[in-house]
Amino acid sequence: MIVETDDDGDGTFETTLTITTDFIVEPMTAITKGRPITQLTVVNTAKSFPIFPGLFSNGLRPGVQVTAKWGWPSVPDDIEVATQILTADLYKRKDSPGGVLGLGDLGAIRMSPLGRDVTAMVRAYKREVAA
């Protein structure tokens, strides 16, 4: 991970920050638990993540640039299983026009709505972001 700051607002990121000296990653246990890093926090009071008036819709120009490999270190087991369930459901649908699997004593046997169980499995991996 490379974290650089633009110290004068010219769009050139000239200062490279050092992890644990200038900033920390959070949650701090993310890497050891196989979870993604979601935040950087400045810990050196002599440093900051600068913001400058600029060209973006919010009127600000970014003063920090982060270059890293993003995402999860590996695919979580829940996501892999959810993908397999969803794939099997999609495959079965080709033989169930209108979602009807067959007829029983009580009428049509329908497939459950696509992805209901999958949604519950992956809910813990969804990160809400304020608009």
RAUR-V347913 format. One record per backbone hydrogen bond with DSSP energy under -1.0 kcal/mol. CO is the residue of the C=O (numbers start at 1). NH is the residue of the N-H. E is the energy in kcal/mol with one decimal. If there is no record, write none. Layout:
co: (CO:CO)
nh: (NH:NH)
e: (E:E)
//
This chain:
co: (2:3:4:5:12:15:18:18:22:22:23:24:26:26:27:29:30:31:39:41:44:52:56:59:61:63:65:67:76:77:78:79:80:81:82:83:84:85:86:87:88:89:91:92:93:96:97:99:102:104:107:109:109:113:115:116:117:118:122:123)
nh: (67:17:65:15:14:5:22:23:43:44:20:41:38:39:30:33:35:34:26:24:47:61:59:54:52:6:4:2:80:81:82:83:84:85:86:87:88:89:90:91:92:93:94:95:96:99:100:111:109:107:104:101:102:116:119:120:121:122:125:126)
e: (-2.8:-3.3:-2.9:-2.0:-1.2:-2.7:-3.5:-1.2:-2.1:-1.3:-3.6:-2.4:-2.5:-1.7:-1.8:-1.8:-3.2:-1.2:-2.7:-2.3:-2.2:-4.7:-2.6:-1.7:-2.1:-2.3:-2.7:-2.9:-2.0:-2.6:-2.5:-2.1:-1.8:-2.5:-2.5:-2.3:-2.3:-2.5:-2.5:-2.2:-2.4:-1.6:-1.1:-1.6:-1.5:-2.5:-1.4:-2.9:-3.4:-1.5:-3.0:-3.6:-1.1:-1.6:-2.9:-1.3:-1.7:-2.0:-1.8:-1.3)
//
